[in-house]
Amino acid sequence: MKCTKKFVVVPPHVGLIIFGMIGRNIHSYMDHYNDGWATYIRMTCLVVILCRGGLELSFRGKGLTAVLLTLGPQICEAITVALVSKGVYDMPIYVCFALGFVIGAASPAILVPL
């Protein structure tokens, strides 16, 4: 009888997220970073993740189908977030749509395998 091993492959970003959560909760470790730099580094990491995900896309031979499959959910999500934020926070409608498109742009960062 042959024993086969099955391995679960965990993406490296999962380990980085876990280490970040642990590091953020150890106060002596995070005292060396001021909030301005931490915000800048966090935003830069988000931009890198979104750029890497966008550069892996290939639309050759897909045509209009790929465009509709990418823009359709994005616009629906932006409209939904805009309407909910207008009702809940009573913000101006252009700010609500800006919030919707920002949230819609950041949500694929969780789903894009790197």
Sequence and secondary structure as in RCSB ss.txt:
>XXXX:A:sequence
MKCTKKFVVVPPHVGLIIFGMIGRNIHSYMDHYNDGWATYIRMTCLVVILCRGGLELSFRGKGLTAVLLTLGPQI
CEAITVALVSKGVYDMPIYVCFALGFVIGAASPAILVPL
>XXXX:A:secstr
           HHHHHHHHHHHHHH HHHHTTS HHHHHHHHHHHHHHHHHHHHHT   TTTTHHHHHHHHHHHH
HHHHHHHHHHHHHH   HHHHHHHHHHHHHHTHHHH   
